[in-house]
Amino acid sequence: YMVDKGNHKHFMEKEIYEQPEVISRALGHYVDLIENRIDLEAVSIDFAKVQSLAISACGTAYLAGLIGKYWFERYARLPVEADVASEFRYRDIPLSPQSAALFISQSGETADTLASLRYCKDEGLQIGAVVNVRESTIARESDAVFPIMAGPEIGVASTKAFTCQLAVLAALAIGAGRARGTVSRQEEERLVRHLTEMPRIMSSVLNSIQPKMESLARELSKCRDVLYLGRGTSYPLAMEGALKLKEISYIHAEGYAAGELKHGPIALIDENMPVIVIAPHDRFFEKTVSNMQEVAARGGRIIFITDEKGAAASKLETMSTIVLPVVDEIIAPMIFSLPIQLLAYHTAVFMGTDVDQPRNLAKSVTVE
Ligand code: G6P
């Protein structure tokens, strides 16, 4: 299988721009487009009967899992335990055989994730794997395999695998909700419509924000530290934004729950540290804006990633505001991933780092 960069300077850039296409393919695997429903018929996990769900993964896959946790809890009313695999495997978690476990891994070979899987298998749980590589060890050892169909991902910093993982987790959470009676047929139809609209929205966002992200990246490349804030599913996304930036630009970055700002990171705020606030106009918006006010009051420079409604509602002065279209909550994490990926990418390009193969990192970590 030959993979090349096409017209792109780096694999990472190519993989960012491939997202509308690969997500649409991934969704095609889970969505019945005629009936507007999630098709989980062939799935061997009985979501209607499980009492809880354990999610374990590493790195970016873990952050996708954290967003998945919010969805399974909200849509399927299923209690979720989520942890990084290196902790999960050693925590002595009391697990019941009435639970299911989901392992998320692009490569399907990550040592800690595989060890967590085997641990859960020994405890008698039903095992599901959300993987990109279907022939991988993690896929082989699972009862149910949920392919993300992102195609080969070469850039060490994960982009399209992340959003495909999210798309699949969203579909699974809705499907689980249907099976459990917590998502009505009508609600399922509504959510599925949003999911299937997503690739088109992603394309238009990718086509419009690039110049702005590039000029912002020029500013960011001069900074030593960056703080990312978000609430709800934007909180794991804040962590993913920070991870992406540090991985490839080597700028120190942290992702924090917006509500935790006053419990620590607020002490760091000054005119030198940009604060990237991820806030679609959702049910948490007002809360996040009040955290943003706390940043502004201390002279912090705000990069505000919001939507049209959010931009209209906030009167705060920012260093930059990135305005995305208003989208449903179920697809917001995928749409808001795009500026975050582009910002990290262009910052790394300005810094002159090896974007596709950043120092000290490996694409797949097969040792503990
Ligand atoms: C490495 C990669 C990350 C990836 C993580 C988990 O750290 O550099 O991009 O998120 O491993 O990999 P997996 O293949 O299990 O998703």
Residues whose N, C-alpha, C, O or C-beta is under 5 A from the ligand:
A	BS01	G6P	C58 G59 T60 A61 I104 S105 Q106 S107 G108 T110 V156 A157 S158 A362 K363 S364 V365
